[in-house]
Amino acid sequence: MKDYLVRGLVNKRNCRVFACTTKDLVNVAREKHDLWPCASAALGRLMSATLMMGAMNKSNDKLTVSLNGGGPIGTVLVTTHCDGKIKGFVGDPHVHYTYNDTGKLAVGVCVGRDGYLQVIRDMGLKEPITSQVPLQTGEIGDDLAYYFSASEQVPSVVSLGVLVGEDNVVKSAGGFIIQLLPEATDDDITFIENKLKDFPAVSQLLDEGKSPEEIMTMLFGDEVEFLETQDLFFECDCSKDKFSGALTTVPDEQLDAMINEDHGAEIKCQFCGKTYHFSEDELKEIKANKHA
Ligand SMILES: [Zn+2]
């Protein structure tokens, strides 16, 4: 099953739904960043959720979601242009904790809860719109549900999951978001709450080969109407040109040190790990252009 998301509507229950499978793109991130299982889970959950948030807007705004709860993983940050492509990284890819009682990956421990979830929407206007909420559990799904209700006033269910195999390869990843429409009644809320009681983990369902549509149908039967699907990819838009541009903002003294002492520079893209080499001559040219 390739990576994709589906957007749907459940008119009878006054809610809209998003569901996705993201195993391949989380595996791409794992390879690029050498993620250990808990880091795969944290980044995979945040990428899955952010891709679904991207599908909530119609325009190709730049959406950046990050969190830092003071835990050992540091910052987890992902960016999408709401076009199904995403890139992201974690502060420390080599973190691994499991809960003693369940043996499950302890994402909440890796992330911590002493900090914020931040959402930045850049719509090409003068200033991007930034909103942030305090982290609730650091498990990411709970934190996003809190964000939707506190910051966007949209009561939401957020279920995210990443299953990692013995060999550290991601076996399944994805999730779903259910958002109540303003017309939703107490009955609709009770219906959804009851459905979610004892509902299997989304990573388990995906691992069994269930599609996003099948998972939504398990919840809503044939009341769910699927409107649109979108293919999903991990893709970084970095290039040597972009880093040349970034180097023009570096102070002259630092450029001089790169030229005269290091005789070149290696710049690594934090989103995808790709390294760009700049020779002494290229750096001299950048410095000259800066003052042209
Ligand atoms: Zn890159």
Boltz pocket constraint, residues with backbone or C-beta under 6 A from the ligand:
constraints:
  - pocket:
      binder: B
      contacts: [[A, 236], [A, 237], [A, 238], [A, 269], [A, 270], [A, 271], [A, 272], [A, 273], [A, 274]]
      max_distance: 6.0
